[in-house]
C-alpha cells in the first residue's frame, strides 16, 4: 500500500527521452496551405513551408505555449503538455483578418464578464461520482451543494431544487414531479456524451434566461462532422453514443442510449432490500442545413424509470457514545413506481444577414408518473448495553419505544407542457440586442391518495392537530383516523406569456475594457384549478451586469450584477401539504446582488485563475417548504420572507501540468421568517462548503491517471415531524464528508495507436476502477421520525446514505 501511494503522489522522474514532437499542416478555410506562418515557442521559432507543413520539438513534463501568427490571418495560441515521448498532430485552419477581430476579443472574455463558469466537457467525462455527469461537476463548485449522492438535484446559494433553470440547446428542461427519493431518479436528462458546451451561472444572470431565483445551467449538444461511436460499461449500467454526418455534412445526427442500475449503492445502505430498478433513456439530436441561412434542428428524449423496491429489514445505531440507541425495523410490502417522460423540440435558425439572426422553437414535454406503495413496518427502539464486561455487550437491553406503522400511496400524475417561442439577436456596431417572446400552456392532472397509520402497543396514534387523546390513560371513543391523510384530485390549466429584451455593449474608457448588459423580463400567467374561477398574475424583472477589465499589468476582471428576480409558481408550488391547489399564490421575488473578481496569473509557469464572488438576496412573498430526501412540499401561502448572503471562492489551474484541477470554498447563511414569528434557518442553510477536484497522472507512466473528488459540507437542518411546529425542531444533521477516487489506464488512444490485434479496432480503449466514499463515512440526508404512544417521545433517526462501493468501468471509442 505504501508503495502504491508513493507511485501516485511522489512519482519518480524517469524518462526514456527528453522531448516530444509537434507537427502538422496549417491551412485556410478553403483548405489551401499557408506558407510562412510564424511559430514561436520557448523563445524559439520556426515557419511553415510552401505546403503549410511544420515540425518542432518541445520538452516533456512542461506546458509549452505555442503561437501561430501571420500578417493576413488571425493569431491562434495553443498549449501542449507532453507526458512522454509522443507526437502531437495539430493542423489548425486560420481565419483571415477581415472577419471582425474585435468580436473575437469580446468573446474571449465575454463569459467571465457575465459571471458564467465554463466547464470543460473532459472534466464531466473524467470526474468520479455516484451520479457521474454535469451535475456531479457542479457539486464541486462553491455555492452548489447536495448531500444526496443518489440524486442529481442541487441547491445553489440557499435556493432549493426547484429554483434552478436547465437549458439544452436553448430549450428549458423539466424533471419529474412525484419523485421523493434520490434513488428513484435514475438518470439526469443531460447526456454527458452528447455535450459540446457547458455554461453555469450561480446568480445574477441575464434577462434572456427564464424566471427562477437561483441558477442557470446552459447546455449545448454538439453537431458532429464525422462518424464516431462510444460505449461505456460499468457495474452501474452502460451507454452507447453514435454520431455521424450525411448529405455532404448538411445533416448531422447524434444518438445516445443509456441504462442505469443503482442497486450497487442501495445494497450498501443499512436497509436490506430486494431492489429491481430499470432506468432507461434514449436521446436524439438532428441538425440539417437547408441553406446557408436556414438550419433546422430536432431534439427528442424518451426516458422510463421502473422502480421496484421491497424493504426487508433495517438496523440503525444512533445517539451518543454514553447513550447509544438502536432502531430495528422489520418490513412487509413493497413500492412500485414508474416515471415515463417524453420530450420533443423542433427549432429553426434563420440568419437574415450577418447582423440579424432569428430562432423559433416549438416544444412539448409529457410526464406520466405512478407512485404506488403499501409498506408496513414494525419497529423497536432500544438502549444498547455499553458495559464491556457484560455478556450482552453491544446488544439491545431495554426497549424505549415499540410500535408499527403502515404507509399507503396511490398517486398518479399526468403533465403536458407545450411551448412556442421566438428569439432574435441583432448586432449594431458595439451593441448586441436580444429579444424574445414565449407562450406556454400547462395541463396537470393529479390524483393524490396517501395515508399513514401509526400504532404503538395496540393504540392508534391520532394526528396531533385533532382533539386531545389521552390514551392509554383514558378511553377514547372517537373514530380511528390516519396520522397523515392526503386525498385530492386536481386538474390544473396554466397559460403563460413571457418575454424579454436586453442590450449588451463592450467599450473602452482610457484603455480600460468595459462590458455592460441591461435587460428586463415580463411574465404573465393565468391559473385555472378544478374548473374554478381563474387567477391572473404579472411580474417584471429588470436585470443588469457591468464588468471592467482595467488596463493594469495584472490580469484582473471586476464585475457586479443583479436585479429583481421573480419565480412564478409551478404546479408543485400551488399545492399545499393537504394536496389542495391555491391559484392565488404569487411569484416569489428576490433582490439579488452579486459582486465578483477574476484574477488570472501564472504559478510554476502554469496558468491559474482565482475567482471570488460575494452575494446577497432579499426574498419576499416566499413560499416556505419542507424537504424529505428530494421531495419538496410547499405551504402555498406566500407568508414568509427570507434572506441569503455568502462568499464563494475558487482557485483552478494546472496543479499538475496538463490537467486542470480546482479547490473551492463557500460560506452561506440563509434564514426565513414565517408569519412574522422570527427568523430560523431555512432547510438549505448549509454554512460551509469545501470541494476539491484533482486530476493527476504518473509522469513515467502517463497513461495511468487518477481523479479525486472531495466534498465537505456542514450539516443541514434536520427537518421536523409531520404536523409539528418547525420552530421547535432546529437541530442539524451531521456534517457531510465524502471522497471518491478513480484510477484509469489508457490502452490505446490518438497518442498511443495500436496497429494490430484486438485494440487496433478502437480509437480509444480505457479501463478503470472507481472507489466511492473512500473512508466509508456514514452521511445522512434526513431524519426518520419515530414515536410511541407510551412515552410520547419523537426520535429523529438519521437516514444514512451509501457506504464504500467499488465499481469497474470500460470505455471504448470507435
Order of alpha helices (4+ residues) and beta strands (2+ residues): alpha-beta-beta-beta-beta-beta-beta-beta-alpha-beta-alpha-alpha-beta-beta-beta-beta-beta-beta-beta-beta-beta-alpha-beta-beta-beta-beta-beta-beta-beta-beta-beta-beta-beta-alpha-beta-beta-beta-beta-beta-beta-beta-beta-beta-beta-beta-beta-beta-beta
